């Protein structure tokens, strides 16, 4: 018998072996799939899904914002980490991770690249398992943490039910130094006692409802959505961290447009440094286009979201809890001290983002510009305010 005739049964044997391996792999995958379905059905029966809200805190450095973009693993977001932890902890079925609407997922604020949060709230349906918060946190990196959980009504939506949002902005006080101050010694700067009242008088002019079309991107003055209501805005007493003096600005409003908070702060800094008169604030609310500088993204933190109407309607009905987090204040404070403040201080001291940005203020004319605001970063390489409603 020739060698060629011997090769035929060998080829058939190899083909048969390959097919058997494929069949074996497929059978194994089917067994795993059936097992997962059985486990899922058992979990559904044992832990039926309930509508809840999660209180979250996170340091945004290294992440491309809060909101998840399914299918783009290159740009890791906070929600990517959260969804993975929810699946691994068994709180949601695996297929809900790719279709978040299956768990009725919604976040209060869409914080962007690099922005941190101490009081972000998300609503979703999940299995209320034992030690659910601990189980989720076990699968999260240390710079992201679920701090609290509360049951809510079936129709609750974290974004739509939110009445207001409070942000803070931590910055070195050298931002308020005169424009001729030598920034080579920025860490040595200390704010004069007379300066803070003037800063707060300027911030207070933002209170009320105004047309903030000059404080965002590509928004016409006639657009009704440019009108925003600011409830409070002020700067706190300065303090020293890492050898430099810092202060925290707090602003509360119904919602904020892209870049809005950073531009509100940037304009006040420009006024304090003497680059423009303070009447520019009133002028910026008018029809004309005004060139408003945008302060750096570092330092912006979503502090708290508010549900006053929901609390008034459901908080005292005996069935649902008020969405207040007083019992978690210590945990929130500890997280900020461990992960948020050190990141802001260290990055500012090492990279000097505020001092670097201050050197660009002379290029602004605070007048009408042909192409809109010249410092707009269309690629959004820096952190931006959450664009809540548009």
Secondary structure as the mmCIF struct_conf table of DSSP 4:
data_model
#
loop_
_struct_conf.conf_type_id
_struct_conf.id
_struct_conf.beg_label_comp_id
_struct_conf.beg_label_asym_id
_struct_conf.beg_label_seq_id
_struct_conf.end_label_comp_id
_struct_conf.end_label_asym_id
_struct_conf.end_label_seq_id
HELX_RH_AL_P HELX_RH_AL_P1 UNK A 3 UNK A 46
BEND BEND1 UNK A 47 UNK A 47
STRN STRN1 UNK A 49 UNK A 58
TURN_TY1_P TURN_TY1_P1 UNK A 61 UNK A 62
BEND BEND2 UNK A 63 UNK A 63
BEND BEND3 UNK A 66 UNK A 67
TURN_TY1_P TURN_TY1_P2 UNK A 70 UNK A 71
TURN_TY1_P TURN_TY1_P3 UNK A 73 UNK A 74
BEND BEND4 UNK A 75 UNK A 75
HELX_RH_AL_P HELX_RH_AL_P2 UNK A 78 UNK A 88
TURN_TY1_P TURN_TY1_P4 UNK A 89 UNK A 90
BEND BEND5 UNK A 91 UNK A 92
HELX_RH_3T_P HELX_RH_3T_P1 UNK A 94 UNK A 96
TURN_TY1_P TURN_TY1_P5 UNK A 97 UNK A 98
HELX_RH_3T_P HELX_RH_3T_P2 UNK A 100 UNK A 103
TURN_TY1_P TURN_TY1_P6 UNK A 104 UNK A 104
STRN STRN2 UNK A 106 UNK A 107
BEND BEND6 UNK A 108 UNK A 108
TURN_TY1_P TURN_TY1_P7 UNK A 113 UNK A 114
STRN STRN3 UNK A 116 UNK A 127
TURN_TY1_P TURN_TY1_P8 UNK A 130 UNK A 131
HELX_RH_AL_P HELX_RH_AL_P3 UNK A 132 UNK A 138
TURN_TY1_P TURN_TY1_P9 UNK A 139 UNK A 139
BEND BEND7 UNK A 140 UNK A 140
TURN_TY1_P TURN_TY1_P10 UNK A 142 UNK A 143
STRN STRN4 UNK A 144 UNK A 151
TURN_TY1_P TURN_TY1_P11 UNK A 154 UNK A 155
TURN_TY1_P TURN_TY1_P12 UNK A 158 UNK A 161
STRN STRN5 UNK A 164 UNK A 172
HELX_RH_3T_P HELX_RH_3T_P3 UNK A 173 UNK A 176
BEND BEND8 UNK A 177 UNK A 177
TURN_TY1_P TURN_TY1_P13 UNK A 179 UNK A 180
BEND BEND9 UNK A 181 UNK A 181
HELX_RH_3T_P HELX_RH_3T_P4 UNK A 183 UNK A 188
HELX_RH_AL_P HELX_RH_AL_P4 UNK A 193 UNK A 204
TURN_TY1_P TURN_TY1_P14 UNK A 205 UNK A 206
STRN STRN6 UNK A 208 UNK A 211
HELX_RH_3T_P HELX_RH_3T_P5 UNK A 213 UNK A 215
BEND BEND10 UNK A 216 UNK A 218
TURN_TY1_P TURN_TY1_P15 UNK A 221 UNK A 222
HELX_RH_3T_P HELX_RH_3T_P6 UNK A 224 UNK A 226
STRN STRN7 UNK A 227 UNK A 235
STRN STRN8 UNK A 239 UNK A 241
TURN_TY1_P TURN_TY1_P16 UNK A 242 UNK A 243
STRN STRN9 UNK A 244 UNK A 253
BEND BEND11 UNK A 254 UNK A 254
TURN_TY1_P TURN_TY1_P17 UNK A 258 UNK A 259
HELX_RH_AL_P HELX_RH_AL_P5 UNK A 260 UNK A 272
TURN_TY1_P TURN_TY1_P18 UNK A 273 UNK A 274
BEND BEND12 UNK A 275 UNK A 276
TURN_TY1_P TURN_TY1_P19 UNK A 278 UNK A 279
HELX_RH_AL_P HELX_RH_AL_P6 UNK A 280 UNK A 284
TURN_TY1_P TURN_TY1_P20 UNK A 285 UNK A 285
BEND BEND13 UNK A 286 UNK A 288
BEND BEND14 UNK A 297 UNK A 297
TURN_TY1_P TURN_TY1_P21 UNK A 298 UNK A 299
STRN STRN10 UNK A 300 UNK A 306
HELX_RH_AL_P HELX_RH_AL_P7 UNK A 308 UNK A 314
TURN_TY1_P TURN_TY1_P22 UNK A 315 UNK A 316
BEND BEND15 UNK A 317 UNK A 320
BEND BEND16 UNK A 323 UNK A 323
HELX_RH_3T_P HELX_RH_3T_P7 UNK A 326 UNK A 328
HELX_RH_AL_P HELX_RH_AL_P8 UNK A 329 UNK A 335
HELX_RH_PI_P HELX_RH_PI_P1 UNK A 336 UNK A 340
HELX_RH_AL_P HELX_RH_AL_P9 UNK A 341 UNK A 351
HELX_RH_AL_P HELX_RH_AL_P10 UNK A 353 UNK A 358
TURN_TY1_P TURN_TY1_P23 UNK A 359 UNK A 360
HELX_RH_3T_P HELX_RH_3T_P8 UNK A 361 UNK A 363
BEND BEND17 UNK A 367 UNK A 367
TURN_TY1_P TURN_TY1_P24 UNK A 370 UNK A 371
BEND BEND18 UNK A 372 UNK A 372
TURN_TY1_P TURN_TY1_P25 UNK A 374 UNK A 375
TURN_TY1_P TURN_TY1_P26 UNK A 378 UNK A 379
BEND BEND19 UNK A 382 UNK A 382
#
